[in-house]
Amino acid sequence: MTDDKKHDEVAEYPGGLLENPGGSLPIFLKLTYVGFVLFGIIYFVLYMAGDGSALVEQFNQLTGYGHP
């Protein structure tokens, strides 16, 4: 089975959108991926440690979370 379509051709999608194969991601998108991962890690660490806000402390008192 042979593929007559070359991989270097520009694909056209409905609405006139064109795809340029082999294009690299812009730097801000790469940094966005890193930023979301760092945010997730920092949020998880702060969540596990308790951020100390009044609302979180009230919730912890109501649910008994964090008390032996």
Secondary structure, 3 states (H helix, E strand, C coil): CCCCCCCCCCEEECCCEEECCCCCCCHHHHHHHHHHHHHHHHHHHHHHHCCCCHHHHHHHHHHCCCCC
